[in-house]
Amino acid sequence: MHAPARTDRPILLVTGGSRGIGAAAARLAGSRGFDVAVNYKQDAAAADAVVADIERGGGRAIAVQGDLSNEADVERMYAAIDARLGRLTHLACNTGVVTPMGRVEAMQTAWLREVFEVNVYGTFYAVRAAVPRISTRHGGRGGAIVLVSSIVATLGAPNTYVWYAASKGAIDTMAKGLSVELADDGIRVNAVTPGLTDTGVNPPERIAQVAPMIPMKRAGEPPEVAECIVFLLSDAASYVTGANLRVSGGR
């Protein structure tokens, strides 16, 4: 049995919350007064571990399975949050996929489709479902949305994965447009743009290759990005919307 929903605490969904930056953001938000829904696609054990960490710290959390690229999954996921935590107030959209690297002539159509269906369509689906719940126009309490972009949106990722960079460029545009569109709804929208971050996705040899190009000479750590996400979600950022906070070690 889950405890009854508490209306005095903000309710946050972290997509892609079972590992890396998403897991760090979920844990941090849980320690700072948010009730947290930890979304995962496949790894239930990892999501449950994040939930357990939040609960050990005195917070309240649930794990919710869902593939963001699947509209029906997204609706089912939000219905589960409604029933088990209450009406959403905040969203951190962190889900993203990468593909094998290469030049554009080697790009497979399946890679392109997957990247855009998850990174772009999935973010739109998550936001579309969140807005009626958060918006004061629709009877919500108001709140905040943070979209996780990537430094490659501005660097372009030549010879690596231009298609992935393009998907993150869409996130930057989305955050700016939504910040204006949703301001009257009581919803702040910002983006966080991590640089190279040691999430386990990048192999050690790639981190070693790229780190010397970064002014701080190292990769970031997920908790460092999480601090920025949770700041933008929090009331400490009450007059911040339409911003894109670069967390990249100076690159």
N, C-alpha and C positions, 0 to 999 in steps of 0.2 A: 504494500500500500504506500502510495506517495502522500506526503503531507499536503493539506489544502494549499491552494495557491495563495501567496501573500501579495496584497496589492500595494504595499508600501515599498517594495524593492523593484528596481529596474530589472527587466527580463531581456536577456541577450541571447541571440542565436549566433554561434560561430560556425560558419560553414568550413569544411575541411579542418575540423577542430581536433582530430585525433592524433596529429603529429606536427612536428615542425613549428612554424610561426603560429598556426592556428591553435595548437595545443598550449603553447606558451601564453597566448592571449586569453584563452579560456581559463587557464589556471589563475592568471593575474587578475582577471575581471572577477572571478569567484572570490578571490581574497579581498576584493575592494567593494563588496556589497552587491554585486550582480547575481541574480539567479541565472544560470547558464544552461543553454541547450547546446550540446556538443554534437555537431553533425559529422557523420562518417559515411563513406560509401561501402567499404568492405570489411575493414578491420575493427570488428566490434570489441575485441579485447583491448585494443589501444584506446578506443573511446571510453570504455569502461574504466580504464586506468586513470584517465584524466578526470572523469567524474568522481572516482574514489579519492583522488588527491584534493579536489575541491571540497568534498564532504568532510575529509579529515581536518581541513582547515576551518570547518564550521559553516561552509557555504552550502548552497542547494544547487543541484545540477542533475541533468538527465542526458542520456545518449539517444540520439535520433538518427536512424539510418535513412539515407536518401541519396540518389544520384541526381545532382543538380541539373544535368542535361536532360532529365526526364521530367516533363511538366507534371505528370501524375504523381511522381515521387515527391516533388516539391510541395504539392498541395497536401499530400498525406503527411509529410513531415511537419508542416505548419499546423495541421489539425491536431497532431500529437502534442505539439507545444501548447496549443490552446487548452487542451484537456488536462495536461499534466503540470504545467507551470502557470498558465494564464496568458493574458494578452501581451504580445510582444511590445517592447519599447525601444530595443536597440538591435542592430544587425552589424556583424563584422563579416564581410564576404571575402573569404580567404581561399576558397577552392580554386585550384588551377592545375593544369596538366602540362607537361613538356613532352617532347618527342625526341627521337634520335636527331643528332645534329647533322648539318650539311648545307651545301649551297642550294639555291632555290630550284635548279634544274633536277636535283636529286630528291626533291620533296615529293612524298607520296600523298595522293589525294586523301587517303584515310587519316594521315597525320593532320592535314589542314582541317579536315572536318571535325576531328576530335577536339583539337585545340579551340576552335571557335564555338563548338557546341557546349563545351564545358566552361571555358574562360569568359566567353561573351554571352551566349544565350543563357547559360546557367546563372550568371550574375543578374541578367535582366529578369529571369524567372524568380529568383530569390527576392529581388527588390520589389517586383510587381506584387508579390504576395505579402511582403512586409508593410508596404505603404498603407493599405487600408487598416491595418492593425495599429500602426504607430500614429498615423495622422490625426491631428486634432479636428480636421475637417470631417473625419469619419468617426469621431467619438473617442479617439485614442488620447493618450496622455502626452504625445509628442516624444521626441527622443533624438537619436542620432544613428547614422549609417556611416560605416567606414569600409571603403573598397580597397583591397590590396592590389596594387599595380606592380611594376617592376622597373628597375633602372633601364632595362633594354627597350622600354617604350620610347626613350629619347636617344639611346645609343644605336638602335636599329638592329643589333645582333648580326652584322654581316658575316657571311661564311659559317654561321652557327645555326640560327633558326629565325630568319626574318619573319616568318609566319607567326611565331610565338610573340615576337616583339610587337607585331601589328595587333594581335589580340589584346595586349596590355595597353597599347595606345588607345584602343577603344574604351578601356576602363578609365583612362584619364579623362577622355571626353565625356563619358557617362557621368563621372563624379562632378564635373563642372556644370553640366546641364542640369543634373538633378538637384544640385545645391540651390539653383535659382528657382527651379520648378517647385520644389518642396518647402521653400522657406516659409511660405504662408501656411503650411501645414504643421508647423512646429517641428520640422525635421531638419537637422543639420546633416550635410553630406560632405565628407572629406575623403581624400585618398592618402594612403601611405605607400611610398615607393621604396622598397628595399633594394639595396645593391646585393652583391654576392653575400649569401648567408649560409652558414653551415647547418643545413637542415637534414643532412643525410641524402638529399637528392643529388647534389653535386659530388662526384667522386673525389677523393683526396688529391689526386693528381691535377684535377681542374682547379681546385682551390689553390694549390701550390702554384699553378701557372698564372692565375689571375691576380692573386693577392699582391704581387709586386707592383701592379698597375694602379693600386688603390693608395691614395695619399697616406692613409693610416696603416698600410702594409699588412692588412689582415682581413679575413672575412668577418662579417657580423655574426652575432649569436641570436637565436630566436627570441630570448627574453629582451634583448635590446630593441627589436622591432615591436614586440608586444607592448612595451612601455609606451610607445608612440601611439599604437592603436587604442589602448585603453585611455590614454590622455584625451584623444579626440572624441572618444565615446562619452567621456565624463563631463560633469558640470564645470570642471576647471576650464574647459574649452567652449564655454557657453556662447561666446561671440565669434567662434571660428566656424566658418562654412565656406565651401568652395576652395579649400586649401589642398595642396598636395605636398606632404611632408616627406622629403627625401632622406632616407636612412641608409646611407651608402658609404660612409667612411671618407667622404670628400670627393668621391668620383663624380 
